[in-house]
Structure formats: C-alpha cells, structure tokens
Amino acid sequence: MVRFRGHHLICLHFFKGEGYNREFVENLLRALKDAERTGVEVVDGADDVCATCPHNSSGVCAYSSTADAEIRELDKLALNLLSISPGSKVSWSEIRAKIPEIMDVWRQKACTTCDWRNVCHAERSNHRVGSSKHNSKASNNPRDY
C-alpha cells in the first residue's frame, strides 16, 4: 500500500509526467500504479512521493524556509476537504470520486498560489481526473504533486 500525504491525494490526479528529475518521475509513476492496485495509506508529513524529492531533508521540505509549513497547511486543507485523516486506508478510486466536488474550493485556496498551477491548469479547469499524459519533463518546483 502506497503512502500519500494530504495534498498529494488531490494533486496527483492531475499529474502529467513532470517532476524534478527522472528518478522522481519514475518513483511517482510507480506510486500511482501502486495506489491504483493496492490503495493508499494517508500519512501526516513526508510520504512515498517525497522519498525521492531533491528538496526532502530528513522528511522536511527544504525548498525554502517556509515551504514545509506551507505544504503542511495544504495537507490539512486537503484532508479536511476529502474528510479523511492520517492513518486512514482508502482506495484510489474513492479519492478520485471526491475530486470534482471539492475542486472549486481547492482551486481557490490551494491552486492560486501553487508554483505548479500552469502544469495542471487545463485539467483542473475541466475537472478531468486521471487523464494525464506522462512525458517525464523535469522541473525544480517544490510543489510537485
């Protein structure tokens, strides 16, 4: 069972194959495949996606001095919107089904300041969950899903 933090439960539905580097993208693709196959354990803090993030410093986002606190706030918002708490075990399809009903609030409170907003904007605006291309582009953005 793959481990995902709060905001990854939402943002990963809009993943288009972009990330920091090849290792990070390959890890993300593996995690998504595992989520579909075995489900998700919701965690508080760094998760299986963060494991290969170049900004992960012992479970803390070191992209900037405020990044970890900002990401934790996004996690709290996501968990609240999804009505899920750390320690929960859920199917990926169960999470996917909730995305359209929470997107207006998520877009307003999370996407407007997200550095990745241009990567997933088109899919977010259409609420097309899970219909992403995987083209493995690299980026240095801290909010990589």
CORCOR-V575060 format. One record per helix or strand of 3 or more residues. SS is the DSSP state (a for helix, b for strand). FROM is the first residue (numbers start at 1). TO is the last residue. If there is no record, write none. Layout:
SS & FROM & TO
SS & FROM & TO
This chain:
b & 2 & 5
a & 6 & 14
a & 22 & 38
b & 40 & 43
a & 50 & 52
a & 67 & 82
a & 92 & 109
a & 111 & 113
a & 117 & 126
